[in-house]
Structure formats: C-alpha cells, structure tokens
C-alpha cells in the first residue's frame, strides 16, 4: 500500500511529536518530515514533496501564511491543511483564498484530522464541520464589503471631498467655502452622494464615511 506522506510544520516540538504518534497509528499514513518554522517548512516541502502539509499559522522565521504563499506560488502543487488554534473566520477565509485545501483546529478529535488528510489526499476540500458556518459568515461579510466599496467607487473625486467634509460635521455653507464652490453646487453633490450610497441623510452618509475610513 502506498502511504499518504505527511509533513508537519509547527514550532512546538511536543505538538509535532504528538501528531506524528497519532498519525502513524494509521496504516495508510506516514510522517516524512517535521518543520519547526515556516522557512524550514518551505525548504523541506520542496525537497521531499510530501502529499499533505499540516501547516500551523504562528511560527518563527516565516509564519504559516507566508510559507503557504511561497508554496502555492511555486510550480509544485502542494496540498496544505491549516492546523491551528485560530477560530477566526478571517483566517479560514484567507487561507482558502490562498489555495489551501483544508482547515482543522488543534482541539479537534484526531479522527477529524485523519479524515481531513484522507479527504484532501483524494482531491477534496475539508473544513472542520463546526467552522463551515464561520466560512459562510465571512463570505457574506466580504461580499457586503465589496458591494459597499463598489458604491464608493461610483463617487466622483469631488463627491468624495464633500463626503469627507460631511463626516467632519460641516454644514453646506462651510463646505462651499472650503471647496470654493457655491452652496447650490454643494447641495447637488450631496443629493448625488445620497443616491449613490443609498442613504437618506447626512448622519447616514457620515457613518458610511467613518466605516470605510473616508476621512478629511
């Protein structure tokens, strides 16, 4: 039987040894290398070409994200399962965007990790079941942000200038004086801003500006 060759990248020796012991109880899995930092992980992966890389995020020299980026940009098609303490959905979403095939938390049952290794080896993506809802939440957040950013992109340079001054709390007369334009022109810009951002008043426009870091 051809065994699944696994490399473990984690800066804690006890974690690496514990994982090795657990994984090698399985007849179809063998641990071919252990890396204590991201730089070592990149070098070992390129020389040994494991089937699966278990990658921690917080490591010295190169962190996991940096190592993933380097490995995924190369010619070899490395399959990477992120094995981490991070339950933040931002990390989950980011690593999947980077091309990782799996995401498992360190407090998961060993059976979950073993299932992840086998699934990824057979060209499937594996996300720890209780993390899938977090992925959906992050996808919705990013989608909403992209939508909001596209609204901002619809504003002209002058409208963005007016929006910044609205956020500063200026009234129309002050905005007109600051930008050397008439109050009527200011009113027209504000009307356009409200329509493009789908807001109803100056307060909502100011909140939008603060949320999207649009400041004078």
Secondary structure by P-SEA (a helix, b strand, c coil): cccbbbbbbcccaaaaaaaaaaaacccccccccccccaaaaaaaaaaccccccccccccccccaaaaaaaaaacccbbbbbbbcccccaaaaaaaaaacccccccccccaaaaaaaaaaaaaccccccccaaaaaaaaaaaaaaaaaaaaaaaaccaaaaaaaaaaaacccaaaaaaaacccaaaaaaaaaaaaaaaccccaaaaaaaaaaacccc
